[in-house]
Amino acid sequence: MKILNVTIQAIVLTAIVSACVPSKKYKELVAREKTCTEELEKYRKSSDSFEAASKDLGTKYEIASKDVSKLKQDTTSIGNTLRFLKRDYSQLLEQHESLEKSFDKLKNLSAKETATLQSELEAKNKELQSKENALLKLDQELKAKEVLLKEREKRVNELEEAIRKKDATVQLLKAKVANALVGFENKGLTVVQKNGKIYVSLEAKLLFKSGSTFVEPEGKVALIELGKALETEKDLEIVVEGHTDVDKLISPTSPKNNWELSVLRSTSVVEILLANSNMIPSQIMAAGRGEFFPVSTTDKAKNRRIEVIISPNLNELFEIISND
């Protein structure tokens, strides 16, 4: 964005010095540059926030899944230990009862033998009490693990459901956009879904003549259809990016270079989208990337394009993350 600001400022300065651009055109360019800069910064921060949240969500989902797996293992292990302790406890009870019976039978034996049996009985009583304490502790730990396991499973289910809804929403929106633009599939227009976003790519040949920033009639039809498909979707963030090839554009008048050409083209697309639909201006922005984000190293025509990047609203996922 810094490069974009410097380039636009240089363009405006050159325009003033050379007196090639009328005063009205200069003011329009300055206003457009200011708007583009402010909106680009706003949506850059928003995009960074969404991407960070998406990564954070993936990390928390992975941690939660691992916790659930570990808790299940712990629950199984504690359950096994509990069963063994119950078995030992039953055996000790039987031994205790047997010793009590033997003690009753041998009450009339010598004092030494009686003392020995009494000592053995006390030892067994202590061992039995120790087993009971251990059994109670494990039982409490098992219950606590079961509660934690249920909470973790609930959290994982919430995350899975939120992700499923987001993916389903993106898929439905992609289908809606693709259906609206079905007549332009073989004319340099593609619709793809990646990284949780929808990318509508329109090659420059569909929209503009060489070096021009004015949208051609056929391209305008495609943009109007796209605007109609998106105008009812109020929970979206939309970025319109202009891209050029590496061929240098040198002109004494606007646009003077690839940076300015890409920005002015994206702005022209935004103006058509807003003028022919009920889209909300605050949810859309225009940006230019010049020749610095090519999609092909062999076909320059593919690099001359407009990309409409549609991002879903992630507020529900943010809420789940913030409550974790």
C-alpha positions as CSV (number, residue, x, y, z in Angstrom):
1,M,0.0,0.0,0.0
2,K,2.9,2.3,0.7
3,I,4.1,1.8,-2.9
4,L,0.6,2.5,-4.2
5,N,0.4,5.8,-2.1
6,V,3.9,6.9,-3.4
7,T,3.0,6.1,-7.0
8,I,-0.3,7.9,-6.9
9,Q,1.2,10.9,-5.2
10,A,3.9,10.9,-7.9
11,I,1.2,10.7,-10.6
12,V,-0.7,13.6,-9.1
13,L,2.5,15.7,-8.7
14,T,3.5,15.0,-12.3
15,A,0.0,15.9,-13.5
16,I,0.2,19.3,-11.7
17,V,3.7,20.1,-13.1
18,S,3.0,19.0,-16.7
19,A,-0.5,20.6,-16.7
20,C,-1.7,17.6,-18.8
21,V,-4.7,16.9,-16.5
22,P,-7.4,19.5,-16.1
23,S,-8.2,20.8,-12.6
24,K,-11.4,18.8,-12.3
25,K,-9.7,15.6,-13.4
26,Y,-6.9,16.2,-10.8
27,K,-9.4,16.7,-8.0
28,E,-11.2,13.5,-9.0
29,L,-7.9,11.6,-9.0
30,V,-6.9,13.0,-5.6
31,A,-10.3,12.1,-4.1
32,R,-10.2,8.7,-5.6
33,E,-6.6,8.1,-4.4
34,K,-7.6,9.1,-0.8
35,T,-10.7,6.9,-0.9
36,C,-8.8,3.9,-2.3
37,T,-6.0,4.4,0.4
38,E,-8.5,4.6,3.3
39,E,-10.5,1.6,2.1
40,L,-7.5,-0.4,1.3
41,E,-6.1,0.1,4.8
42,K,-9.5,-0.8,6.3
43,Y,-9.9,-4.0,4.4
44,R,-6.3,-5.0,4.7
45,K,-6.7,-4.9,8.5
46,S,-10.1,-6.7,8.1
47,S,-8.5,-9.4,5.9
48,D,-5.5,-9.8,8.3
49,S,-8.0,-10.2,11.2
50,F,-10.1,-12.8,9.2
51,E,-7.0,-14.8,8.2
52,A,-5.6,-14.7,11.8
53,A,-9.0,-15.8,13.2
54,S,-9.2,-18.6,10.6
55,K,-5.7,-19.8,11.6
56,D,-6.5,-19.5,15.3
57,L,-9.7,-21.4,14.7
58,G,-7.9,-24.2,13.0
59,T,-5.3,-24.4,15.8
60,K,-7.9,-24.4,18.5
61,Y,-9.9,-27.1,16.6
62,E,-6.8,-29.3,16.4
63,I,-6.0,-28.7,20.1
64,A,-9.6,-29.5,21.1
65,S,-9.6,-32.6,19.0
66,K,-6.4,-33.8,20.6
67,D,-7.8,-33.0,24.1
68,V,-10.9,-35.1,23.4
69,S,-8.7,-38.0,22.2
70,K,-6.5,-37.7,25.3
71,L,-9.5,-37.5,27.6
72,K,-11.0,-40.6,26.0
73,Q,-7.8,-42.5,26.6
74,D,-7.6,-41.2,30.2
75,T,-11.2,-42.2,30.8
76,T,-10.6,-45.7,29.5
77,S,-7.5,-46.1,31.6
78,I,-9.2,-44.8,34.8
79,G,-12.2,-47.1,34.1
80,N,-9.9,-50.1,33.8
81,T,-8.1,-49.1,37.0
82,L,-11.4,-48.6,38.8
83,R,-12.5,-52.1,37.8
84,F,-9.3,-53.6,39.1
85,L,-9.6,-51.8,42.4
86,K,-13.2,-53.0,42.7
87,R,-12.0,-56.5,42.1
88,D,-9.2,-56.1,44.7
89,Y,-11.7,-54.5,47.1
90,S,-14.0,-57.5,46.8
91,Q,-11.1,-59.9,47.4
92,L,-10.0,-57.9,50.5
93,L,-13.6,-58.0,51.8
94,E,-13.6,-61.7,51.5
95,Q,-10.3,-62.0,53.2
96,H,-11.4,-59.7,55.9
97,E,-14.5,-61.7,56.5
98,S,-12.5,-64.9,56.6
99,L,-10.0,-63.5,59.1
100,E,-12.9,-62.3,61.3
101,K,-14.3,-65.8,61.3
102,S,-10.9,-67.3,62.0
103,F,-10.4,-64.7,64.8
104,D,-13.7,-65.7,66.4
105,K,-12.7,-69.4,66.2
106,L,-9.3,-68.8,67.8
107,K,-10.4,-66.5,70.6
108,N,-9.5,-69.2,73.1
109,L,-6.0,-69.7,71.7
110,S,-2.9,-68.4,73.4
111,A,-2.4,-64.7,73.9
112,K,0.5,-64.8,71.4
113,E,-1.5,-66.4,68.7
114,T,-4.3,-64.0,69.4
115,A,-2.0,-61.0,69.2
116,T,-0.6,-62.2,65.8
117,L,-4.1,-62.6,64.4
118,Q,-5.1,-59.2,65.7
119,S,-2.0,-57.6,64.1
120,E,-2.8,-59.3,60.7
121,L,-6.4,-58.1,61.0
122,E,-5.4,-54.5,61.7
123,A,-3.0,-54.6,58.7
124,K,-5.7,-55.9,56.5
125,N,-8.0,-53.2,57.8
126,K,-5.4,-50.5,57.0
127,E,-4.9,-52.0,53.5
128,L,-8.6,-52.2,53.0
129,Q,-9.0,-48.5,54.0
130,S,-6.2,-47.5,51.7
131,K,-7.9,-49.3,48.8
132,E,-11.2,-47.6,49.7
133,N,-9.5,-44.2,49.7
134,A,-7.8,-44.9,46.4
135,L,-11.0,-46.2,44.9
136,L,-12.8,-43.0,46.0
137,K,-10.1,-40.8,44.6
138,L,-10.2,-42.6,41.2
139,D,-13.9,-42.4,41.2
140,Q,-13.9,-38.7,41.7
141,E,-11.1,-38.2,39.1
142,L,-13.1,-40.3,36.6
143,K,-16.2,-38.2,37.1
144,A,-14.2,-35.0,36.7
145,K,-12.6,-36.4,33.5
146,E,-16.1,-37.3,32.2
147,V,-17.3,-33.8,32.8
148,L,-14.3,-32.3,31.1
149,L,-14.7,-34.8,28.2
150,K,-18.3,-33.7,27.7
151,E,-17.3,-30.0,27.7
152,R,-14.5,-30.7,25.2
153,E,-16.8,-32.7,22.9
154,K,-19.4,-29.9,23.1
155,R,-16.7,-27.3,22.1
156,V,-15.5,-29.5,19.2
157,N,-19.0,-30.0,18.0
158,E,-19.6,-26.3,18.1
159,L,-16.5,-25.6,16.1
160,E,-17.3,-28.3,13.6
161,E,-20.8,-27.0,13.2
162,A,-19.6,-23.4,12.7
163,I,-17.0,-24.5,10.2
164,R,-19.6,-26.6,8.4
165,K,-22.1,-23.7,8.2
166,K,-19.3,-21.4,6.9
167,D,-18.2,-23.8,4.3
168,A,-21.8,-24.5,3.2
169,T,-22.5,-20.8,3.0
170,V,-19.4,-20.2,0.8
171,Q,-20.4,-23.2,-1.4
172,L,-23.9,-21.9,-1.8
173,L,-22.7,-18.4,-2.6
174,K,-20.2,-19.8,-5.1
175,A,-22.9,-21.7,-6.9
176,K,-25.1,-18.6,-6.9
177,V,-22.3,-16.5,-8.4
178,A,-21.4,-19.2,-10.9
179,N,-25.0,-19.5,-12.0
180,A,-25.4,-15.8,-12.5
181,L,-22.3,-15.7,-14.7
182,V,-22.8,-19.0,-16.5
183,G,-22.9,-17.2,-19.9
184,F,-19.4,-15.9,-19.6
185,E,-17.5,-19.1,-18.7
186,N,-15.7,-19.3,-22.0
187,K,-15.1,-15.6,-22.3
188,G,-12.3,-15.2,-19.8
189,L,-14.3,-15.5,-16.6
190,T,-13.8,-18.1,-13.8
191,V,-15.3,-18.6,-10.4
192,V,-13.2,-20.6,-7.8
193,Q,-13.3,-21.3,-4.1
194,K,-10.1,-21.4,-2.0
195,N,-9.0,-20.5,1.5
196,G,-12.6,-20.0,2.6
197,K,-13.1,-17.3,0.0
198,I,-14.6,-17.0,-3.5
199,Y,-12.5,-15.6,-6.3
200,V,-14.3,-14.3,-9.4
201,S,-11.6,-13.6,-12.0
202,L,-12.4,-11.6,-15.2
203,E,-9.7,-11.4,-17.8
204,A,-9.1,-7.9,-19.1
205,K,-10.2,-8.8,-22.6
206,L,-13.7,-9.2,-21.3
207,L,-13.8,-5.8,-19.7
208,F,-11.3,-3.4,-21.2
209,K,-9.6,-2.4,-24.4
210,S,-5.8,-2.2,-24.2
211,G,-4.7,0.5,-21.8
212,S,-8.3,1.6,-21.2
213,T,-10.0,2.1,-17.9
214,F,-13.5,2.1,-19.4
215,V,-15.5,-1.1,-19.2
216,E,-16.8,-2.5,-22.5
217,P,-20.5,-3.3,-22.9
218,E,-20.1,-7.1,-22.7
219,G,-18.0,-6.8,-19.6
220,K,-20.5,-4.4,-18.0
221,V,-23.3,-7.0,-18.5
222,A,-21.2,-9.6,-16.6
223,L,-20.5,-7.1,-13.7
224,I,-24.2,-6.2,-13.5
225,E,-25.1,-9.9,-13.2
226,L,-22.4,-10.3,-10.5
227,G,-23.8,-7.2,-8.6
228,K,-27.3,-8.6,-8.6
229,A,-26.1,-12.0,-7.3
230,L,-24.3,-10.2,-4.4
231,E,-26.7,-7.4,-3.5
232,T,-28.7,-9.5,-1.0
233,E,-25.6,-10.8,0.7
234,K,-25.1,-8.2,3.4
235,D,-22.5,-10.2,5.5
236,L,-19.7,-10.2,3.0
237,E,-16.4,-8.4,2.6
238,I,-15.6,-7.7,-1.1
239,V,-12.3,-6.6,-2.6
240,V,-12.0,-5.7,-6.3
241,E,-8.3,-6.1,-7.3
242,G,-6.9,-4.8,-10.6
243,H,-3.9,-6.7,-12.1
244,T,-1.7,-6.0,-15.2
245,D,1.0,-7.9,-17.1
246,V,4.7,-6.9,-16.9
247,D,4.7,-4.8,-20.0
248,K,5.5,-1.3,-18.9
249,L,2.9,1.4,-19.5
250,I,4.5,4.8,-20.0
251,S,2.1,7.7,-20.9
252,P,2.2,11.4,-20.2
253,T,-1.5,11.3,-19.4
254,S,-3.5,9.2,-16.9
255,P,-3.0,6.2,-16.5
256,K,0.7,6.7,-16.5
257,N,1.8,3.3,-15.4
258,N,0.6,-0.2,-14.4
259,W,-0.1,0.7,-10.8
260,E,-2.4,3.5,-11.8
261,L,-4.0,1.4,-14.6
262,S,-4.8,-1.4,-12.1
263,V,-6.3,1.0,-9.5
264,L,-8.4,2.9,-12.1
265,R,-9.7,-0.3,-13.6
266,S,-10.7,-1.7,-10.2
267,T,-12.4,1.6,-9.4
268,S,-14.4,1.5,-12.7
269,V,-15.6,-2.0,-11.8
270,V,-16.7,-1.0,-8.3
271,E,-18.6,2.0,-9.8
272,I,-20.5,-0.3,-12.1
273,L,-21.3,-2.8,-9.4
274,L,-22.6,-0.1,-7.1
275,A,-24.5,1.8,-9.8
276,N,-26.4,-1.3,-11.0
277,S,-27.3,-3.1,-7.7
278,N,-28.2,-2.5,-4.1
279,M,-24.8,-3.5,-2.8
280,I,-23.6,-1.6,0.3
281,P,-20.6,0.7,-0.5
282,S,-19.0,0.1,2.9
283,Q,-18.6,-3.7,2.2
284,I,-16.7,-3.2,-1.1
285,M,-13.3,-1.7,-1.9
286,A,-11.1,-1.1,-4.9
287,A,-7.4,-2.0,-5.0
288,G,-4.6,-2.2,-7.5
289,R,-1.7,-4.6,-7.5
290,G,-0.1,-3.7,-10.8
291,E,2.0,-6.5,-12.4
292,F,3.2,-8.0,-9.1
293,F,0.7,-10.9,-8.6
294,P,0.8,-12.8,-11.8
295,V,-1.1,-16.1,-12.2
296,S,0.8,-17.4,-15.2
297,T,4.4,-17.2,-16.3
298,T,3.6,-18.1,-20.0
299,D,0.3,-16.4,-20.8
300,K,0.4,-12.7,-20.1
301,A,-3.2,-12.3,-21.1
302,K,-4.2,-14.2,-17.9
303,N,-2.3,-11.8,-15.8
304,R,-4.3,-8.8,-17.2
305,R,-7.4,-9.3,-15.0
306,I,-9.8,-8.1,-12.4
307,E,-10.3,-10.3,-9.3
308,V,-13.4,-9.9,-7.2
309,I,-12.5,-11.6,-3.8
310,I,-15.6,-12.4,-1.7
311,S,-15.0,-13.2,2.0
312,P,-17.8,-14.5,4.3
313,N,-18.7,-13.1,7.7
314,L,-16.8,-14.9,10.5
315,N,-18.4,-13.3,13.5
316,E,-19.9,-16.6,14.7
317,L,-16.5,-18.3,14.6
318,F,-14.9,-15.3,16.3
319,E,-17.5,-15.6,19.1
320,I,-16.7,-19.3,19.6
321,I,-13.0,-18.5,19.7
322,S,-13.4,-15.6,22.2
323,N,-15.4,-17.8,24.5
324,D,-12.8,-20.6,24.5
